[in-house]
Amino acid sequence: MKDFTAIDFETANFERCSVCSVGVVVVRGGELVDSFYSLIQPEPNYYTYRCTAVHGLTCCDTDDAPVFSEVWKQVVPHIQGLPLVAHNSSFDEGCLRAVLAYYEFKVYGMDYPDYQFYDTLRAARRAYPELPNHQLHTVARVCGYELKNHHHALADAEACAWIAREIL
């Protein structure tokens, strides 16, 4: 796969619609050509200890951040016409479906387009069955990328893009 967009979401709590950050990396012709990152004011707007322990974000980080619909307007041009790639895509696609459904139902009338998702986690399990685990940082290292800021949405999207270039 030479042209795609890698995407990663972080959530504030265990509700999939509580997206609090997004990272996007655009790959064209096999080269990373563009990226986008934003904090997002989550809905519902509270953080669980466990989620904060993973990514380090709290209400202090996102209280002044834009809501999802404002951020998504900026993301759409980056992903237009490209398949989406995520590591454990069921989580990221689930977040996108949930947050768009939340905003569609509650506020903005946003529809869920038929995005095509590819999963680097499933691909890594096929490509590297010998690995002790198939976590993002482990697979990225095997593919020649050292993930330094794991669970930062942009860093994770970049690692995913690197993996996708190698094995998809």
Order of alpha helices (4+ residues) and beta strands (2+ residues): beta-beta-beta-alpha-alpha-alpha-beta-alpha-beta-alpha-alpha-alpha
